[in-house]
Amino acid sequence: MNTPLKIIVVEDEFITQKTICNYLTEIGYEVVGKVMNAEDALKLLETKNVDFAILDINIKGDKNGIWLANYIINNYTIPHLFLTAYSDSETINKALKTEPLGYLVKPFQKHDLFTAIEIAILNYSKNNTNKKDTLLIKHNEVYQKIDIQDILFIESDKNYLIINHLNDTYRYRSTISDFEKELPSNFIKTHKGFIVNIKKIKGFTTTQIFIEDYIIPISKTFKNQVLEKIQS
C-alpha cells in the first residue's frame, strides 16, 4: 500500500485555512480534516488516521497551537509544522520548546508551504530512527507512506537508494548502511549495494537471488550469512 500523507489543518482564519487546503490538494496530499480550535482537532485525531499536522499557533479557544502540539507529542507519533503571523522571540521560543519539525511565518506562498513540509518530513525521518512499519517517501513531489514489508529489494545508487516496491519504484536519499538500520530482521544485505526482503524471494543459487523478475547478486563477502538466513 502507498498513500499520500493524510494531513490535518488547524487554522482559525477561514481564508488562510482554505488557501492551505487548496495548496495541499492541488499537489496531491490528502486533507483529512480542517478545524479552527484545539477541541475539534482532538476529535479529528481520535477518529481519523493522521500522518501530519499543520498548526496555527494562535487559534480560537483556551488552548492554543502550542498546547495542541504538546498534546500531540505526548499522545501520538505525528510530526507537526507551525504557522504563525508572529515572529517575535517570545512566540518563537515557546513554539521551539515543542520541537516542531518546521516553522512557517505568514504570509507565505505555495512553494514556502511545500518546502516547510519537506523539511519537516526530512527532520522527522532523521530523528525517528526506531524500527517502524511504514516509510515516508517523496514521489512525484508528494510524500507518501509506504509499507516496508512490501519492499522487494533496495539498490544503492551513489547518495540515493532505489527502493523497488510492490507498487512502484522510489528514489530515497540515504546510504545503504544507514537505511539497513531502519529495517526489520527479514531484510538482509546480499552485496555492498543490495538489500533484499527474504519474504519476497522466489528462488536462489549460491550467487543470485530471484525476486519477481529481478535477479539480485550475492557477493562472496555476504554469501554464508545470506544462505544461512534464507535456509533457516
Secondary structure in CASP SS format (residue, H / E / C, confidence):
PFRMAT SS
TARGET T0000
AUTHOR 0000-0000-0000
METHOD secondary structure of the structure
MODEL  1
M C 1.00
N E 1.00
T E 1.00
P E 1.00
L C 1.00
K E 1.00
I E 1.00
I E 1.00
V E 1.00
V E 1.00
E C 1.00
D C 1.00
E C 1.00
F H 1.00
I H 1.00
T H 1.00
Q H 1.00
K H 1.00
T H 1.00
I H 1.00
C H 1.00
N H 1.00
Y H 1.00
L H 1.00
T H 1.00
E H 1.00
I H 1.00
G C 1.00
Y C 1.00
E E 1.00
V E 1.00
V E 1.00
G E 1.00
K E 1.00
V E 1.00
M C 1.00
N E 1.00
A H 1.00
E H 1.00
D H 1.00
A H 1.00
L H 1.00
K H 1.00
L H 1.00
L H 1.00
E H 1.00
T H 1.00
K C 1.00
N C 1.00
V C 1.00
D C 1.00
F E 1.00
A E 1.00
I E 1.00
L E 1.00
D E 1.00
I C 1.00
N C 1.00
I C 1.00
K E 1.00
G C 1.00
D C 1.00
K C 1.00
N C 1.00
G H 1.00
I H 1.00
W H 1.00
L H 1.00
A H 1.00
N H 1.00
Y H 1.00
I H 1.00
I H 1.00
N H 1.00
N H 1.00
Y C 1.00
T C 1.00
I C 1.00
P C 1.00
H E 1.00
L E 1.00
F E 1.00
L E 1.00
T E 1.00
A C 1.00
Y C 1.00
S C 1.00
D C 1.00
S H 1.00
E H 1.00
T H 1.00
I H 1.00
N H 1.00
K H 1.00
A H 1.00
L H 1.00
K C 1.00
T C 1.00
E C 1.00
P C 1.00
L C 1.00
G E 1.00
Y E 1.00
L E 1.00
V E 1.00
K C 1.00
P C 1.00
F C 1.00
Q C 1.00
K H 1.00
H H 1.00
D H 1.00
L H 1.00
F H 1.00
T H 1.00
A H 1.00
I H 1.00
E H 1.00
I H 1.00
A H 1.00
I H 1.00
L H 1.00
N H 1.00
Y H 1.00
S H 1.00
K H 1.00
N H 1.00
N C 1.00
T C 1.00
N C 1.00
K C 1.00
K C 1.00
D C 1.00
T E 1.00
L E 1.00
L E 1.00
I E 1.00
K E 1.00
H E 1.00
N C 1.00
E C 1.00
V E 1.00
Y E 1.00
Q E 1.00
K E 1.00
I E 1.00
D E 1.00
I H 1.00
Q H 1.00
D H 1.00
I E 1.00
L E 1.00
F E 1.00
I E 1.00
E E 1.00
S E 1.00
D E 1.00
K C 1.00
N C 1.00
Y E 1.00
L E 1.00
I E 1.00
I E 1.00
N E 1.00
H E 1.00
L C 1.00
N C 1.00
D C 1.00
T E 1.00
Y E 1.00
R E 1.00
Y E 1.00
R E 1.00
S C 1.00
T C 1.00
I H 1.00
S H 1.00
D H 1.00
F H 1.00
E H 1.00
K H 1.00
E C 1.00
L C 1.00
P C 1.00
S C 1.00
N C 1.00
F E 1.00
I E 1.00
K E 1.00
T E 1.00
H E 1.00
K C 1.00
G C 1.00
F E 1.00
I E 1.00
V E 1.00
N E 1.00
I H 1.00
K H 1.00
K H 1.00
I C 1.00
K C 1.00
G E 1.00
F E 1.00
T C 1.00
T C 1.00
T C 1.00
Q E 1.00
I E 1.00
F E 1.00
I E 1.00
E C 1.00
D C 1.00
Y E 1.00
I E 1.00
I E 1.00
P E 1.00
I C 1.00
S C 1.00
K C 1.00
T C 1.00
F C 1.00
K H 1.00
N H 1.00
Q H 1.00
V H 1.00
L H 1.00
E H 1.00
K H 1.00
I H 1.00
Q H 1.00
S C 1.00
END
